[in-house]
């Protein structure tokens, strides 16, 4: 089960009741969705929600650093 593609998507959603962190009021929730597709068509999906932003940086790391070395690797070798 070899990895064929890794896709990312950033989402921004408003809070119903925004939390405060220190003196700052957080206005929106940022999510990063990651999909890993295998050559057999199976797609796995995960997400993360950092409270203080940073999804653009994490997405860039995945696309520029991780994706090139993961394409073609065995998706079942999760410990690796």
FIMARGU-212858 format. One record per residue (C-alpha): residue in three letters; y, x, z. Coordinates in steps of 0.02 Angstrom, whole numbers, padded with zeros to 5 digits, always signed. Layout:
<atoms>
ALAYXZ ...
</atoms>
This chain:
<atoms>
UNK+00000+00000+00000 UNK+00140+00109-00066 UNK+00325+00075-00038 UNK+00410+00020-00198 UNK+00586-00022-00138 UNK+00696-00031+00016 UNK+00840-00155+00013 UNK+00979-00180+00139 UNK+01107-00318+00163 UNK+01249-00329+00287 UNK+01297-00498+00360 UNK+01445-00549+00467 UNK+01439-00708+00571 UNK+01563-00780+00696 UNK+01516-00799+00879 UNK+01520-00972+00956 UNK+01575-00897+01122 UNK+01628-00716+01089 UNK+01578-00592+01226 UNK+01696-00464+01299 UNK+01648-00281+01307 UNK+01770-00192+01421 UNK+01944-00242+01363 UNK+01892-00286+01186 UNK+01846-00460+01124 UNK+01712-00453+00989 UNK+01761-00570+00847 UNK+01608-00569+00735 UNK+01424-00522+00742 UNK+01369-00389+00619 UNK+01188-00387+00560 UNK+01095-00268+00448 UNK+00943-00341+00360 UNK+00814-00218+00292 UNK+00674-00266+00172 UNK+00532-00149+00127 UNK+00435-00200-00029 UNK+00266-00128-00075 UNK+00196-00102-00250 UNK+00077-00247-00219 UNK+00225-00365-00189 UNK+00215-00379+00000 UNK+00387-00380+00081 UNK+00420-00340+00263 UNK+00589-00379+00342 UNK+00681-00326+00498 UNK+00858-00332+00564 UNK+00972-00251+00689 UNK+01132-00309+00773 UNK+01239-00169+00846 UNK+01368-00245+00963 UNK+01510-00128+00916 UNK+01489-00120+00727 UNK+01426+00027+00627 UNK+01314-00068+00507 UNK+01397+00014+00355 UNK+01353+00187+00422 UNK+01174+00138+00464 UNK+01154+00057+00293 UNK+01218+00216+00208 UNK+01094+00322+00307 UNK+00950+00210+00256 UNK+01001+00207+00072 UNK+01049+00390+00053 UNK+00933+00480+00174 UNK+00779+00374+00213 UNK+00749+00277+00052 UNK+00726+00432-00059 UNK+00592+00504+00055 UNK+00503+00338+00089 UNK+00481+00274-00089 UNK+00301+00305-00139 UNK+00241+00330+00040 UNK+00103+00226+00122 UNK+00182+00077+00213 UNK+00035+00067+00334 UNK+00077+00238+00408 UNK+00209+00170+00527 UNK+00186+00306+00658 UNK+00232+00437+00529 
</atoms>
